[in-house]
Amino acid sequence: MMLETYEKEERFWLKTLFGATSKPGLLAFRGEFVVLEGELKSVAGKRAPPKALIKQAVLLADTDKLHLVAGNFASVEELPEFVAHFKGDLAADAVPLFYIDNLAENCQVEIEGQRYVLIQFHEGLVWNELMEAFYVDKADLKGMSGEDKVVVVHEASKDYRPDYPLKTLEDVLATKTDAKRMGWGAV
């Protein structure tokens, strides 16, 4: 299974949810997903924190393809790293949706024949944003396992047709802002 392979490759920086759905052959993941690993510190035998990370990632995969990919990038510069490492893992009908802290404006990009939806993100939770974008009500998920909730969100995503302008990756990278996500936590 694709997600099990990622787990063995230590791509899961933090697991909130990982397991089989009630649909045979589908696994779901929520958490932090490593796109580009940090350097290996030979003295300590540990890795530095990842250089590129999908925060609040939501993934759904079968044995060999990713069908749902969503999450938060701190910088739009992490998108090319994702494309370089995972473009071959995407299902033909998958449309990755990334909420990006320093994105100048919401848009769509097409990279090597794959469409990506990019949305400005300064606060909130990716999961809540996905539910709102795909018109999934909390009542629709009541009583389901976390894994099956990801399946419902994926099914709802198939009808999602954003009207954001189509831009080139070069334009998106050239117009990035200095915005950083607001931090939350104990005071």
N, C-alpha and C positions, 0 to 999 in steps of 0.2 A: 504494500500500500504506500502511496506517495507520502502521506503524512508520517507514517512509521519510519520511512527513509529519512525524512527531515529530522525526526526525533533522534535517530541514530547519529545523524550528522551534527547533532547538538545545535539545531536551528531554533529550538524553543528556548528563549532566554527566560521566559516566565510563562508557566502554564496556568491559565484560569480554568480551562475546560479542554479536554482532549479525550475523544472516544468515538465509538461506533454509533451511528444513528439507527433508527428503526428501519430505514431504507437499506436493504442489503448492499454491501459494497461501498458505502459512503462513510467517511470519517469526518468529524468536525473538530476544529481547533479554535480557541480564543485565548489570547495572551499577547506576549511580545515575541516577535519573529525576527530572527537575525538574517539580514540580507548580506551584510559584509562583516565578517568576523574581525575582532580586534587582533592585534599582534600577539603572538605567543611569547610569553616572558619565560625564557629558558631557565633562568635562575630559580624562579618560583614554581615553574611547571604549570602555570595558569595563563589564561588569555586575558588581555586587556578588554575593557568593555567594547561591544560591537561598534564598528565605524558607521554602519547603516542599519537601522532597525525599524521595523513596522511596529509602532506602538498600538495597543488596543486592536491587534489583528483579529480578523474574522476570516477563517479559511474553511472551505468545504472541498473535499477531494475524493476521487475514486482510486482505483489501483494505480493509474498512471497520469491523471490530469487534475489540475485545479479548476474547479467550476465556479467558486466564489472566492474573491480576494478583495478585502477591504481593510483599511486601517489608516493610521496617522504617520506621516513623515514629518520630522522636524524641519527638513529642508527639501525643496524640490530637486536639489542635486542628488538626493538618494534614489530618485526614480530611475535614472540611467543604470545605476547599480542593480536595481531589481530586474530591469529588462535584460541586462547582460547575463544575469545568473538564472533567471526563471522563465524567460519567454517561451522556451520549449516545453515547459510544464503546464502552460495554460491551455485549457480546452478551447476549441475554435469559437465557441459562443460565449466565452467568459469575457466580461468587461470589468477589469479591475477598477475599483473606486478608491481613490486616495484623498484623504483630508490632509492638507499641507499647511503648515504654520506660516511659511514665508511666500506663499503664492500671491501674485499681484491681483489676479482675478480668476473666477471660476471659468473653467474651459474644458475642452476635450482635446486630446492629442492622439494622433495615430502614429505608432512606431512599429515599423516592420510588419505592417498589415494588422496590427492589434490596436484596438481602441482602448483608451484609458480616460476615465473621468476624474478630473482634478478639482477639488473644492477647497476654498479658503477655510482655515480652521484656527480659531483663537481660543475657544473654550468649549467645554462640553465633553460628551462621551460619544465615541464613534458608534457604539451599539444603538444609542438613542437616536442619533442622526440617521442611521440606516433605516431604523423602524419608521421614522418620520418620512424620509425620502421615498420609501417603498410602500407607504400607507399600510403598515402593519400595526394593528392595535394590540395593546398588552393583553386584552381579553382573548385575542386569537391564539395566544401562546400559553394560556392558563393550563396548568396541569401537565405540561410537556417537559421532557428532559431538556437540559441545556443543549444537547447535541441536536435534538429534533427542532428546537427553536431556530437553529442555524439553517436547517433545511427549509423551514417556512420562510425565512428571510430570503434565502436563495430563490425560492419559487416566486416570491413577490418581486424580486429584482428583475425577472425576465420581462416585466412590463414597463420597466423604468426607461424613459426616453428624455434625458435632459436636453434642454435647448441651449446649452452653453456653446459659445463659438468654438470652432475648430481652429487650433493653433499648431504651430510647429514646436517641437521640443526646444529648438534653439531660441525661439521667441520667449517661451515660458522661462527658460533658464536666464535669459538676458534681462527679464523684467522682474526677477525675484525681489522681494523686499527684505528689510532687516527685521521684520516682525518675529517675535518669539512667543511661544505659547505661555499663557499665564499659568504659573505654578500654583497648585493647591496642596494643602497639607496642614500639619500641626503648626500652631503659632507659638 
